[in-house]
Amino acid sequence: FETLNYDSAVDSFEEALKCQRVLADKTRLNEEEVCSLLYKKGVVHLYKNEYQLAKPCFESVVYRRRKLKTTDLKAEAAALYCLGVAFDSLGAHKLSLSAFTEALNAWKEENGENDVRCGYSLYWLGKQEFNMKRFDEAVVWYRGALRTFKANKTNVDYAIVAKTLELLGKTHEQLNDSESALRCYDEGIRLVRWKLGETHEFVIDMLCRSGHIK
């Protein structure tokens, strides 16, 4: 997996799962390991853009973890998050919205609303609302994501922050709020130039959007 040989990784995880299932029938004590292997297998399928294969892996992890008396809430939230990504890529935006909402609630419960992973979930929630043309709701989620990112300045991917600003700007355009859209693009351009470089693709994208409005 770490050497990017994804096909080999899937085969290895599948063999490990077969062994664990045999042991599970005898001991009933290794469900945590099964969940871990299923999660890793699902992540590999995501990397390979095999979303239809990734989805049942994460669904199984969530189902199994909820049956455990003492489960790792962070691990369940991670599986829900990845399930949301798979649903989004399959165009199942309502199901994706549900998965990201559950992931958000789990991370809030575990570490509070300023956990950076809450910000990532809010970002994806905004994308689902946008894709379903619920633009007012998308604005709320995107702004929530930005607030969370700003509370985690030393522990955040600035490319995601810039993308959130760009998508928030596009959402304001859909709401015919050109002034707010321009503010988002201007802030995004300044951020990208500062953190990611003058020639980053986001600079070009947001300059084009700004020029279109002006």
Protein Blocks (a to p, Z undefined) as FASTA:
>chain_A
ZZopaklmmmmmmmmmmmmmmmmmmnopmmmmmmmmmmmmmmmmmmnopaklmmmmmmmm
mmmmmmpmbdcfklmmmmmmmmmmmmmmnopaklmmmmmmmmmmmmmmmnojklmklmmm
mmmmmmmmmmnopaklmmmmmmmmmmmmmmmmmlccfklmmmmmmmmmmmmmmnopaklm
mmmmmmmmmmmmmmnojklmklmmmmmmmmmmZZ
